[in-house]
Amino acid sequence: MPPREIMNVADLVHRVVAKFIGTQHERDIKRIAPVLTAINALEPEMQQLSAADLKARTQQLREQVQQALGDADPGEPPF
């Protein structure tokens, strides 16, 4: 089989699979959509903070992240 025909079959298989489970892009969007919604919900609250309040909030978030990570290896992803 010439390489051109193999690419066409591979493309066809990719299209069929994408129809059933979606493309990687679509799956990524579906996965991060709830996180994006939660972040956007915090926007009005964050806009009301003064610069000093925002710095304090940032420090609180850093502390929360450090507690959550604990003794995790910084070179490895947390998942």
PyMOL commands that place a pseudoatom at each C-alpha (Angstrom):
pseudoatom trace, name=CA, resn=MET, resi=1, chain=A, elem=C, hetatm=0, pos=[0.000, 0.000, 0.000]
pseudoatom trace, name=CA, resn=PRO, resi=2, chain=A, elem=C, hetatm=0, pos=[1.429, 3.407, -0.853]
pseudoatom trace, name=CA, resn=PRO, resi=3, chain=A, elem=C, hetatm=0, pos=[1.887, 5.834, 2.069]
pseudoatom trace, name=CA, resn=ARG, resi=4, chain=A, elem=C, hetatm=0, pos=[-0.831, 8.139, 0.728]
pseudoatom trace, name=CA, resn=GLU, resi=5, chain=A, elem=C, hetatm=0, pos=[-3.511, 5.465, 1.168]
pseudoatom trace, name=CA, resn=ILE, resi=6, chain=A, elem=C, hetatm=0, pos=[-2.346, 4.676, 4.701]
pseudoatom trace, name=CA, resn=MET, resi=7, chain=A, elem=C, hetatm=0, pos=[-2.658, 8.328, 5.660]
pseudoatom trace, name=CA, resn=ASN, resi=8, chain=A, elem=C, hetatm=0, pos=[-6.180, 8.417, 4.267]
pseudoatom trace, name=CA, resn=VAL, resi=9, chain=A, elem=C, hetatm=0, pos=[-7.168, 5.369, 6.331]
pseudoatom trace, name=CA, resn=ALA, resi=10, chain=A, elem=C, hetatm=0, pos=[-5.569, 6.866, 9.434]
pseudoatom trace, name=CA, resn=ASP, resi=11, chain=A, elem=C, hetatm=0, pos=[-7.365, 10.154, 8.799]
pseudoatom trace, name=CA, resn=LEU, resi=12, chain=A, elem=C, hetatm=0, pos=[-10.657, 8.321, 8.344]
pseudoatom trace, name=CA, resn=VAL, resi=13, chain=A, elem=C, hetatm=0, pos=[-10.179, 6.396, 11.603]
pseudoatom trace, name=CA, resn=HIS, resi=14, chain=A, elem=C, hetatm=0, pos=[-9.300, 9.638, 13.400]
pseudoatom trace, name=CA, resn=ARG, resi=15, chain=A, elem=C, hetatm=0, pos=[-12.466, 11.303, 12.104]
pseudoatom trace, name=CA, resn=VAL, resi=16, chain=A, elem=C, hetatm=0, pos=[-14.675, 8.391, 13.147]
pseudoatom trace, name=CA, resn=VAL, resi=17, chain=A, elem=C, hetatm=0, pos=[-13.154, 8.285, 16.639]
pseudoatom trace, name=CA, resn=ALA, resi=18, chain=A, elem=C, hetatm=0, pos=[-13.512, 12.078, 16.945]
pseudoatom trace, name=CA, resn=LYS, resi=19, chain=A, elem=C, hetatm=0, pos=[-17.219, 11.806, 16.122]
pseudoatom trace, name=CA, resn=PHE, resi=20, chain=A, elem=C, hetatm=0, pos=[-17.780, 9.411, 19.032]
pseudoatom trace, name=CA, resn=ILE, resi=21, chain=A, elem=C, hetatm=0, pos=[-15.485, 10.742, 21.755]
pseudoatom trace, name=CA, resn=GLY, resi=22, chain=A, elem=C, hetatm=0, pos=[-14.630, 14.206, 20.437]
pseudoatom trace, name=CA, resn=THR, resi=23, chain=A, elem=C, hetatm=0, pos=[-11.328, 15.679, 19.483]
pseudoatom trace, name=CA, resn=GLN, resi=24, chain=A, elem=C, hetatm=0, pos=[-8.559, 16.218, 22.025]
pseudoatom trace, name=CA, resn=HIS, resi=25, chain=A, elem=C, hetatm=0, pos=[-9.342, 19.931, 21.933]
pseudoatom trace, name=CA, resn=GLU, resi=26, chain=A, elem=C, hetatm=0, pos=[-13.025, 19.319, 22.716]
pseudoatom trace, name=CA, resn=ARG, resi=27, chain=A, elem=C, hetatm=0, pos=[-12.154, 16.970, 25.587]
pseudoatom trace, name=CA, resn=ASP, resi=28, chain=A, elem=C, hetatm=0, pos=[-9.697, 19.509, 27.015]
pseudoatom trace, name=CA, resn=ILE, resi=29, chain=A, elem=C, hetatm=0, pos=[-12.299, 22.279, 26.871]
pseudoatom trace, name=CA, resn=LYS, resi=30, chain=A, elem=C, hetatm=0, pos=[-14.870, 20.059, 28.582]
pseudoatom trace, name=CA, resn=ARG, resi=31, chain=A, elem=C, hetatm=0, pos=[-12.354, 19.196, 31.308]
pseudoatom trace, name=CA, resn=ILE, resi=32, chain=A, elem=C, hetatm=0, pos=[-11.342, 22.782, 32.119]
pseudoatom trace, name=CA, resn=ALA, resi=33, chain=A, elem=C, hetatm=0, pos=[-14.761, 24.442, 31.703]
pseudoatom trace, name=CA, resn=PRO, resi=34, chain=A, elem=C, hetatm=0, pos=[-15.800, 23.970, 35.388]
pseudoatom trace, name=CA, resn=VAL, resi=35, chain=A, elem=C, hetatm=0, pos=[-12.506, 25.450, 36.589]
pseudoatom trace, name=CA, resn=LEU, resi=36, chain=A, elem=C, hetatm=0, pos=[-12.908, 28.417, 34.268]
pseudoatom trace, name=CA, resn=THR, resi=37, chain=A, elem=C, hetatm=0, pos=[-16.462, 28.970, 35.505]
pseudoatom trace, name=CA, resn=ALA, resi=38, chain=A, elem=C, hetatm=0, pos=[-15.281, 28.937, 39.131]
pseudoatom trace, name=CA, resn=ILE, resi=39, chain=A, elem=C, hetatm=0, pos=[-12.490, 31.416, 38.356]
pseudoatom trace, name=CA, resn=ASN, resi=40, chain=A, elem=C, hetatm=0, pos=[-14.863, 33.743, 36.528]
pseudoatom trace, name=CA, resn=ALA, resi=41, chain=A, elem=C, hetatm=0, pos=[-17.285, 33.624, 39.469]
pseudoatom trace, name=CA, resn=LEU, resi=42, chain=A, elem=C, hetatm=0, pos=[-14.547, 35.062, 41.712]
pseudoatom trace, name=CA, resn=GLU, resi=43, chain=A, elem=C, hetatm=0, pos=[-13.872, 38.050, 39.448]
pseudoatom trace, name=CA, resn=PRO, resi=44, chain=A, elem=C, hetatm=0, pos=[-16.364, 40.521, 41.024]
pseudoatom trace, name=CA, resn=GLU, resi=45, chain=A, elem=C, hetatm=0, pos=[-15.012, 39.757, 44.504]
pseudoatom trace, name=CA, resn=MET, resi=46, chain=A, elem=C, hetatm=0, pos=[-11.401, 40.218, 43.378]
pseudoatom trace, name=CA, resn=GLN, resi=47, chain=A, elem=C, hetatm=0, pos=[-12.150, 43.501, 41.604]
pseudoatom trace, name=CA, resn=GLN, resi=48, chain=A, elem=C, hetatm=0, pos=[-13.418, 44.990, 44.862]
pseudoatom trace, name=CA, resn=LEU, resi=49, chain=A, elem=C, hetatm=0, pos=[-10.180, 44.281, 46.722]
pseudoatom trace, name=CA, resn=SER, resi=50, chain=A, elem=C, hetatm=0, pos=[-7.645, 47.033, 47.255]
pseudoatom trace, name=CA, resn=ALA, resi=51, chain=A, elem=C, hetatm=0, pos=[-4.022, 46.440, 46.292]
pseudoatom trace, name=CA, resn=ALA, resi=52, chain=A, elem=C, hetatm=0, pos=[-3.105, 45.591, 49.896]
pseudoatom trace, name=CA, resn=ASP, resi=53, chain=A, elem=C, hetatm=0, pos=[-6.099, 43.252, 50.252]
pseudoatom trace, name=CA, resn=LEU, resi=54, chain=A, elem=C, hetatm=0, pos=[-5.177, 41.549, 46.996]
pseudoatom trace, name=CA, resn=LYS, resi=55, chain=A, elem=C, hetatm=0, pos=[-1.607, 40.979, 48.221]
pseudoatom trace, name=CA, resn=ALA, resi=56, chain=A, elem=C, hetatm=0, pos=[-2.954, 39.491, 51.455]
pseudoatom trace, name=CA, resn=ARG, resi=57, chain=A, elem=C, hetatm=0, pos=[-5.344, 37.227, 49.519]
pseudoatom trace, name=CA, resn=THR, resi=58, chain=A, elem=C, hetatm=0, pos=[-2.485, 36.104, 47.277]
pseudoatom trace, name=CA, resn=GLN, resi=59, chain=A, elem=C, hetatm=0, pos=[-0.412, 35.201, 50.332]
pseudoatom trace, name=CA, resn=GLN, resi=60, chain=A, elem=C, hetatm=0, pos=[-3.342, 33.210, 51.770]
pseudoatom trace, name=CA, resn=LEU, resi=61, chain=A, elem=C, hetatm=0, pos=[-3.649, 31.279, 48.522]
pseudoatom trace, name=CA, resn=ARG, resi=62, chain=A, elem=C, hetatm=0, pos=[0.101, 30.552, 48.488]
pseudoatom trace, name=CA, resn=GLU, resi=63, chain=A, elem=C, hetatm=0, pos=[-0.135, 29.175, 52.024]
pseudoatom trace, name=CA, resn=GLN, resi=64, chain=A, elem=C, hetatm=0, pos=[-3.091, 26.983, 51.051]
pseudoatom trace, name=CA, resn=VAL, resi=65, chain=A, elem=C, hetatm=0, pos=[-1.168, 25.604, 48.084]
pseudoatom trace, name=CA, resn=GLN, resi=66, chain=A, elem=C, hetatm=0, pos=[1.887, 24.905, 50.248]
pseudoatom trace, name=CA, resn=GLN, resi=67, chain=A, elem=C, hetatm=0, pos=[-0.272, 23.055, 52.789]
pseudoatom trace, name=CA, resn=ALA, resi=68, chain=A, elem=C, hetatm=0, pos=[-1.958, 21.043, 50.055]
pseudoatom trace, name=CA, resn=LEU, resi=69, chain=A, elem=C, hetatm=0, pos=[1.356, 20.073, 48.511]
pseudoatom trace, name=CA, resn=GLY, resi=70, chain=A, elem=C, hetatm=0, pos=[2.987, 19.207, 51.821]
pseudoatom trace, name=CA, resn=ASP, resi=71, chain=A, elem=C, hetatm=0, pos=[6.074, 17.112, 51.165]
pseudoatom trace, name=CA, resn=ALA, resi=72, chain=A, elem=C, hetatm=0, pos=[5.347, 16.607, 47.495]
pseudoatom trace, name=CA, resn=ASP, resi=73, chain=A, elem=C, hetatm=0, pos=[8.310, 16.448, 45.155]
pseudoatom trace, name=CA, resn=PRO, resi=74, chain=A, elem=C, hetatm=0, pos=[8.379, 19.761, 43.240]
pseudoatom trace, name=CA, resn=GLY, resi=75, chain=A, elem=C, hetatm=0, pos=[9.656, 17.953, 40.152]
pseudoatom trace, name=CA, resn=GLU, resi=76, chain=A, elem=C, hetatm=0, pos=[6.596, 15.730, 39.880]
pseudoatom trace, name=CA, resn=PRO, resi=77, chain=A, elem=C, hetatm=0, pos=[3.076, 16.836, 38.927]
pseudoatom trace, name=CA, resn=PRO, resi=78, chain=A, elem=C, hetatm=0, pos=[0.560, 16.527, 41.799]
pseudoatom trace, name=CA, resn=PHE, resi=79, chain=A, elem=C, hetatm=0, pos=[-1.709, 14.129, 39.888]
for i in range(1, 79): cmd.bond("trace and resi %d" % i, "trace and resi %d" % (i + 1))
show_as sticks, trace
zoom trace
